[in-house]
Amino acid sequence: MPSPTSPSAGLCDCCRHQQVVRTKRSSFSLCRRWKEDDRYPRYPRVPVLRCRGHEQRTTDAGADPDADERQAPG
């Protein structure tokens, strides 16, 4: 989920394939589908409004909502 100060990544914000990469200065929405299928860009232009590969992210009641987010070294 984006923070109130960051722009929306569109569909990516609720997609199970999104990985948020954070640096000291900014954050990027990485699409993990690019590893298996080169039709998907590694860093799509946001906001993404349509995507054939979109799959709704599911979160278990006891799961950490930020579990998909990883920090880049920086």
HUZI-V291961 format. One record per helix or strand. SS is the DSSP state (A for helix, B for strand). FROM is the first residue (numbers start at 1). TO is the last residue. If there is no record, write none. Layout:
{{SS & FROM & TO} {SS & FROM & TO}}
//
This chain:
{{B & 10 & 10} {A & 11 & 14} {B & 15 & 15} {B & 18 & 22} {B & 27 & 31} {A & 32 & 35} {B & 48 & 48} {B & 56 & 56} {B & 70 & 71}}
//
